Amino acid sequence: MTISEYELRLKAYRLKRLDEQEFIYQQAWANWQVQATKQQGKKPLYPTFKKFFDKRKLENEILGIESPENKFKKDKKLINLMKKANK
């Protein structure tokens, strides 16, 4: 097995584990939804499942894909460092 094949298998394994993790989080979410009542008068900590478990974000992290907002933050940080260096 070559190194690239090994890395591909490792990435596939991580994605499989992510799917299993999502299933566990969905069960926890469903359990929480069943137990939540409006009589408590408290707002939920996670109003949507995506805020509770963002699979796309974790998947992109495994695949090495940068989100546009993270790239913008890094670019802005670099620009600020360059401005500071040029003073």
Contacts in CASP RR format, 6 or more apart in sequence:
PFRMAT RR
TARGET T0000
AUTHOR 0000-0000-0000
METHOD contacts of the structure
MODEL  1
MTISEYELRLKAYRLKRLDEQEFIYQQAWANWQVQATKQQGKKPLYPTFK
KFFDKRKLENEILGIESPENKFKKDKKLINLMKKANK
1 9 0 8 1.000
11 62 0 8 1.000
11 63 0 8 1.000
14 62 0 8 1.000
15 59 0 8 1.000
15 62 0 8 1.000
18 55 0 8 1.000
18 58 0 8 1.000
18 59 0 8 1.000
18 62 0 8 1.000
21 53 0 8 1.000
22 53 0 8 1.000
22 55 0 8 1.000
25 49 0 8 1.000
25 52 0 8 1.000
25 53 0 8 1.000
26 49 0 8 1.000
26 53 0 8 1.000
28 52 0 8 1.000
29 46 0 8 1.000
29 49 0 8 1.000
29 52 0 8 1.000
29 53 0 8 1.000
32 44 0 8 1.000
36 44 0 8 1.000
46 52 0 8 1.000
57 67 0 8 1.000
60 66 0 8 1.000
60 67 0 8 1.000
END
